[in-house]
Amino acid sequence: MSEIMVHLKALEDSLDEQTYRFVVAEAVAKYYIMLIRKTQKKVDRYQLLERVNLKLKALGIQSVSYGYLRKWY
């Protein structure tokens, strides 16, 4: 995950704030979905949304809505 974030941080200057937010949210969501599938845990969309938004908040990025995340999981 840290390697992904290093690459995304490099893109931050070249993207506007909203686009960067959605790109990071997508990358984080796909990473968590991959982990969920690998461990075969039962996680609903709201739990995934909480995890993604907590990661975004830790990075200082505004959270995303349930509707945005629904298309990934």
C-alpha positions, 0 to 999 in steps of 0.5 A: 500500500505504501508503494501505491501511495508514493506513486499517487503522491507524485501525481498530486501536483498534476491533478486538481484536488477533486480528481486526485481525491477520486484517484486515491479513493479508487486505488485504496478501495481496489487495494482493500477489495483485493485484500478482502478477496484474498482473505475471503472475509465478509465485508459489506460496502459500508465497512469498506467505505469506512476503511477507505474514508479513514485512509483518505482522512489520514492523508488529509483528503476529503471523504467520498460518498457511498455512491462513488464506492458502490461501483467498485464493490 
